[in-house]
Amino acid sequence: MAEALRIGIAGLGTVGASVVRVLSEKASELTRQCGRQLVVTAVSARDRARNRGVDVAAAKWFDDPVDLAKSADIDVFVELIGGDEGPARACVKVALEAGKHVVTANKALLAKHGVSLAEIAEKKGVLLNYEAAVAGGIPIIKTMREAMAGNSVTRVFGILNGTCNYILTRMEAEGLSFEDCLKDAQRLGYAEADPTFDIEGNDTAHKLSILTSLAFGCKISADDIYMEGISNISQADIRAAGELGYRIKLLGVAQQTESGIEQRVHPTMVPTASVIAQVHGVTNAVAVETDILGELLLSGPGAGGNATASAVIGDIADIAKSRPGFQHGPVFGRPAKELKPYKRAKMRAHEGGYFIRLTVHDRVGVFAAVAKRMADNDISLESIVQHAVGTEEDATKTVILVTHETTEAAVRKAVDGITKDGHLTDKPQVIRIERAG
């Protein structure tokens, strides 16, 4: 049997403690699968005295994770610290430069520095594995990086944030407001005290940027993603979607177009009968469309200690099975130095159907004016629904429009025109309708 694989873990929070626990509980099975033992020989965390529910007494303790990263006591460095700068970036860089394999769950780090770190890993002939950085326990990175050779990807999309999916699921199922669902998500630990990163789409954008690089062979460009969150989704939108045969999901979408690569994160209406519409709660799902395979959809736990630990341990096991001196595959599916510059497609040129909700004054001529603005911008309407709201003294109507395929530029121009006409009593709502399997 080969010598034991010596593992150093920086960060002993929920995920780090779960990794240590599973490596201990599944030691015999992992040894049989990998042909060698997987042993945690060193760890690093901020508080040595904290009770984490796992035994790390046999591991060497490092107060500084950078010292752990370059230690001769480890073969693999596992980064579970988090953050796109500071200790996380420093220790991953040091570990790679020292010829150590690296496993990380840090999507923010990869979204900002993934390409430069990949160049170091490939130069040193070591692995940089990051399955846990995108969609928790779903093996989407390994699938796209290794199992889809020869396929040309045309589109990748999915539910990549469990917090948002949980909130939208509760809003629909129980008729609760966004604010009430968010408070409940915070109470249950699904959302942070400051939930902005999740609910405004940043977390999904980081994950999408990594998938985009794998899908289209381009450099990661998280700053070039069109982004909308879910904080403006109301019960009126949820109910209208249901009446029209749709369900609202926060999707990350990347697709190849004639003008470049389109990356966007926003609330989306998907047909209720589609598979992705059936993904509820904190579950994640990722769909990949290709020329050979067609459409592949993977769904599973997107967060949590066990799900993330499973992905981390899978990455460690891949390293344990690798042969010394073997030329490892590139980090992002293609050599980092050959990744193409990211060319952003014009977001306003996106074509598809749209849901438009307008709250208007209930007076003569308003509906005709709305219809004229749509016609002036060559927008064909699939359906129109009106609901009376308010009192007789201050009567208003909610007008729900569903368009046939059109451009975003046309929709925005029409809505801006309606706003300028002075017919609206509230901010208009525009939600894209996405083709989904």
N, C-alpha and C positions, 0 to 999 in steps of 0.2 A: 504493500500500500504506500502511496505517496506521502510525503511529509504533511503534517497538519497545516492548514491555511490559517495564518495568524491575522486576526481581525482587530482593528482599533476603531472604536466608536466615539465620535465627538457629538455630544448632545444626548442626554438621558431623560428627555421628557416622555410624553406618552408613547411616541413612536420608538424612541431609543430603548426604553424599558421593555416594550413589546418585542423588539428584535432580540434583546438579550434573553428574555424569557423563552421565546420560541426556539432559539438556537439551543438552549439548554434542554427544553422538553422534547425536542425532536432530534436530539444529537445522533442517536443510533440510526434513525431513518435517513438523515441527511448524509451521514458517513457512507451508507450503502449507496445512495443515489449519486454522490459526488466522487466516490472512490478515495476520499481522504476526510479527515476530521476538520470541522470548522470550529475554531477556538477563539473566543474573545480574550485577547492577551493584554489589552490596554483600553482605557476609557478616559474621557474628559468631560467635565460638566462644571457649572458655576458653583454648585453647593455640594461639597463632599459629604456633608452630614445628613442630607435629605434622605428620607426613607422612600425608595421608589418601588418597593415590593419585589425586587429582584436582587440576587446575590452577585455582586461584582468584586467581592473580597479578593478573589484570586487574580484579578486583573491589575496591572500596573496603573496607577492614577497619575494623570497629567493635569495640572491646573491650567496650563496653556495648550489649547488645541493645536497650535502651530508646532509645538514641541512634539506632540503626539504624531502629527502628520509626517514628520521627518524621522521618527524613531526607527531604529533598527529592529525593534521588537515586533513590527507588524509587516504584513504583506499587502493588506487591503485597508484603506482608510475610508470609513463610512461617515459622511458629513450629514448630521441631522440638527444643525444649529439654526439654520434659516437666515434670511436676509441676503441682499444682493451685493453687499460690500462687507467691510470689517472682517471679523474672524473667519466667517464662512469662505469668503473669496480667498483670503490669505492662506488658509490651511489647505484648501483644495489645490491651489496653485503650487504650494510647497510640496504636497504629496506627489503630484504628477511629476514635478521636476526632479523629485527624488526617486522616480521610477516605481512608485506605488500605484497599484490599481485603486480607483476611486469609485465609490457608490454614493449617490446623493439623491435626496428627495426634494431638492431646492429648486423649484420652478423659477423663482425670481432671479436667482443667480444665473441659471442657464439662459433665461430670456435676455439678460444684459451682457453676460460674458461667456456664453456657451461656445461660441465659435473660437475665441482665443484660447479657451481651456481645451477645446477639442484639438487644436493645432499642437498644443504641448503634449497631450496624450498620444496623438498619432506619431509625433516625432520620437517620443520615448518608448513607443511600442507597448503601451499599457492600455487597459480598458477604462473608459469613463462611462459608467452605467447609471441610468436615471429613470428607470421604469416608474418609480414611486412619485416622480415629479408631475405626472399627468394622469388624471383619472384614477388615483388611488391604486386599488388592487387589479384594475383591468389591464391585461398585458398588451396594451396598444402600441407601446414603443417597440417591443420585441417583434410584434406582428408586422409593423410598417418597416422596421429596419432590416429584418432578416427573412420574414416569411412571404414577402410579396415581390421577390426578385422578378424582374421582367415586366411587372405591371406599371402602367403609367397612370398616376392618380389625376383625376379631374376635379374632385371636390372632397373635402373632409369637413365634417360638421358634427356637433354633438352638444350634449348637456355636460358641462365640465365643472360645475360648481354645485355641490350638494345643498349648500345653504339656500341659494336662490330657488332650487327645485323644490326644496321642502316648503318654503314660503308660498310659492305659487300653487303647490299641491293643496296645502291647507286652505288657502283663499278659495279655491274652487270647491273643495269637499265640504267645507264648513261655513262658507259665506262670511268669513272674517275679513277685516281690513288688513291692508299691508302692515300697518303699524302694530296691530295686535299679533299678527303672525311673527313679525320680527322679534317682538318682546318674548314670545314663547320660544323662538329659536335660540335666543340668548339664554333663557332660563335653562334650556336643555343642553346647552353647550355646543349647539350647531353653528351659532354665530358669535363673533367676538363682541366685547363691550363696545368697540368702535367697528361697526360692520361695513364701513364704506368700501373697503378693498373688495369685499365679496359682492355686495348688492349693486355697486356701480359698475361691475364688469371687469375690474382690473385683474382679479384672480383668473377668470376665464381667458382674458387676453394673453396673459403670460403663458398659459398652457397651450392656447391656440398657436402662438408664435412658434413654439417648439414643433408642434405637429405640422405647421406650414413648411418649416425647413425640411423635415423628413419627407413630406409629400412632394415638394416641388424642387428640391435641390438648391434652395436659396439660403442666403444668410438670414439669421433670425432678425426680425425687425418688429419688436413688440410696440415700439412707439408709433408705428404706421398703421395701427388698427383703429378702425372706426368703432366707437364704443358708446353704448347706452346701457344704463342699468334698469332695474325693475322698480325703483322707488316711486315712479309715476303711474304704475299699474293700479287701477282701481277695480272695485267690484263691478262697476258698469262695464269695464272691458272684459272681465272674466265672464260675466253673464252673456254679453253680446257674442263673445267667441263661442260659447256653448250653444247658443241658439242657432248660430251659423254653421255648426259642425266642426268647430276648431277648439284647440286647447292652447293656452299660452305657455311657452317655455323660453327661458333665456338660453339662446344658442350661440356658440362660437362657430363661425362659418368661414372657410377659406376655399377659394376656387380659382382655377386658372381661366383667364379671359384673354381676349385679343389685345387688350390694352395693358395687361400685366396681371398681377396677382391681387385678388380682392380678399381682404381680411376684415371681418366685422363681428362685433359682439353686440347683441341687442335682443329685446323681447321679440318673439316670433310666434305667429299663429301657425300651428301644424294641424293637419287633418286629424280628427279624433280617432279615426280608424288606423292611422299610421302606427308603426311599431314604436317610434320614439315618443309618441304621445302617451304611451302606456308606461313610461318610465316615471315613477312617482317617488316622493320623499327625498332622502339624501342620496339616492342612487344616481350614478353617472351613466352615460352612454356615448359611444363614439361611432360614427358611420364613415366609411371610406368608400368612395366610388372610383372604380378603375376600369380600364379598357378590357382586361382579360377576365378578372374575377367577377366583375359586376359590382354589386354593393355588398359590403360586409358591415355588420353592426355588432359591436361588443358592448355588453352592459354588465354592471356590477357595482359593488361598494366603491364609492369615490373618495372616502375619507375614513378616519378613525385609526386607532392604534393597530388593530389586527390586519386590516386591509392594506395599510401602508407598509406595515412590517412584512407582510407576505411578498409585496413587490420588492422590497429591499433584500430580503433573503433570497428571492429568485435571482436577483442580480449578483449576489455573493456566490450563489451556487454555480452560475455561469462562469464566474472567474475561477472557481475551484476546479471546474471541469476542463478549463482551457489548458492547452499543452505548452510547456516552456519553449520559447523560441518561435512559437506560432505567430504568424502575422495576423493581428486582429483586424476585424472589419472596422470601417470608419465610424466615428461617433454619430454622425447625422446621416448615415446611409451613403454618403459620398465623401471623399477626402475633404477636410475642412478648407484647404487652400483652393479647392475647385468649386466650392459653393458659389453660385451666381449672386451678384448684387440683387437685392430685393427691388423689384419694380412695382410700385403701387398702382393698381388700377383705379380709375376715377370712380369713387363711391357713388356719385350722383348718376352714373351710367348704369347702375345695377337695375336689372329688369326682373319683374315679378309682379304678383298681385299685391294689393295693399288693403288694409282695413283702416278706415278713416271714421273717427267719431267726432261729431260736431254738436255742441250745445248752442242752439240758435234762438233768437227771439221768435215767438209765435205770431208772425204778422204776414200780411199779404206780400208776395213777391220774393220772400227769402229763399224759398225752395227753388224757384226759377233761377235766381241769381247763383245759387250753388251749382245747379245743373249747368248753367252757362259757363261758369269758370272751369268745370270739368271738360266740357266740350271744346272750349277755347284752347285747352292744352292736350287735345286729342286723347282724352282718357275715356275709355269705354267702361261702363259700369255693369257689373254682374248682378248686383242686388242693391236695393235701397230699403231700409227699415226706419220707420219713424216712431218715436215714443213721446207722448206728452208728459211734461213734468212741471212742477211749480204750481202756483196758485192762479186763480182767474185774474187777479190784479197784476201779477208778474209772470205771465205764462211763458214758458219756454218749451222747446222741443229738442229731443236728442235725435239726431239724424245719423244713421249708420250706413256708410257706403263701403261696398266691396268692389274693387276694381278688377278688370281683366289685366293681363300682363301689360305693364307700362314702365316707364323709367321713373326713378326716384326724383330726378330733376323736375319732371312734369308734375308729379304729385306735390312736391314742395312749392312749386310756383303757383299751383291752383289753390293750395291751402293758404299761402301767403296772400293771395288775391282776395279770398273770402274773408280773411282777417281784416284786411285793409278796407273792405266794404262796410265794416262795422256791424255785421250780422251776428257775431259770436258773443255769447255771454260768459264763456269759459275758454281756457286754453284748449286748442284742438289736439286730438290724439291720433298719431299715425303709427301703425304697427305693420311690419312686413309679413307677408304670407309666404311660407317656405315650402317648397317641394320636399317631402320627406318620405322615406320608405317605411 
